[in-house]
């Protein structure tokens, strides 16, 4: 039987929304690390400069700075980047938790509908079919009326309709699960 943790790992590898938030978090962390290196260079009197030449190409190099920054040592930029990293981490974590809860609900629905289908297939439908056979025999021997026969036929039809409904919901739950995970999952893994 599939576990929520296994499916959540698959979702992290395949679901586009989780991939996007994960990449956004990595990008924010990379920007923060780059800013820390740049600020450390600036505080040591070196600065990475980029100039555009008249030919259109960019020239990059280190510049020596003798001025000491008095007011802002890059703290504002670092704070903004740290906030962005934390925000993207929180957003990714929230998306993971929501996906995990939805996967767990889908698995619960699948199990519930599978039990309904099994109950209808193994117990109710065969029982109503036997009742129908006996009712037809009793009707043929004139021991049962037409309306009683129709009542039993209605029960058989109702059981079959409930089976169809449960089967539809079962496959919808599978579709929901596969959408949450972002990839195809074998049904036999769940049985």
Secondary structure as UniProt FT lines:
FT   HELIX           4..14
FT   HELIX           16..43
FT   TURN            44..45
FT   STRAND          46..52
FT   TURN            54..55
FT   STRAND          58..64
FT   HELIX           75..119
FT   HELIX           120..124
FT   HELIX           125..140
FT   TURN            141..142
FT   HELIX           146..181
FT   HELIX           187..189
//
